[in-house]
């Protein structure tokens, strides 16, 4: 199945084949969860991320992705 993925901040350039734009369409096995997709896309699991699935916040990393989904991953932001 194909899933569109976009990453921001320090994650840019970490996706397989990323040219620095931080986005791409990836072929993933059927029934891949968000957690499994993050692992396959070289996104470190030890950091908490803001995850959006099809423009909605998604907190369940065991959520199964569907072909055509759009997954957006943003590292936490802090400022002062």
GIFEN-V373384 format. One record per pair of residues at least 6 apart in sequence whose ideal C-beta (glycine too) atoms are under 7 Angstrom apart, sorted by the first residue. I is the first residue (numbers start at 1). J is the second residue. D is the distance in whole Angstrom. If there is no record, write none. Layout:
i=<I:I>
j=<J:J>
d=<D:D>
This chain:
i=<1:1:1:1:2:2:2:2:3:3:3:3:3:3:4:4:5:5:5:5:5:5:6:6:6:7:7:7:7:8:8:9:9:10:11:11:11:11:12:12:12:13:14:14:15:15:15:15:16:16:17:18:26:28:28:28:31:32:33:33:33:33:34:34:34:34:34:34:35:35:37:37:38:39:43:47:48:49:49:49:50:50:51:51:52:52:53:53:53:54:54:65>
j=<28:30:66:67:25:27:67:68:26:28:37:65:69:71:25:70:15:23:24:26:41:71:22:23:72:14:15:22:73:22:74:74:75:75:22:43:73:75:18:20:22:20:42:43:22:24:41:42:41:42:24:24:41:37:40:65:64:65:61:62:63:64:51:58:61:63:65:71:61:62:65:71:45:45:73:75:76:73:74:75:74:76:58:73:58:72:63:69:71:69:70:71>
d=<6:6:7:4:5:6:6:7:6:6:7:5:5:6:5:4:7:7:6:6:6:5:6:4:5:7:6:5:5:6:5:6:5:6:7:6:6:6:7:6:4:5:5:7:7:6:6:7:7:6:7:7:7:6:7:7:6:5:7:5:6:6:6:7:5:5:7:7:4:6:6:7:6:7:6:6:6:5:6:6:4:7:5:6:7:4:7:6:6:6:6:7>
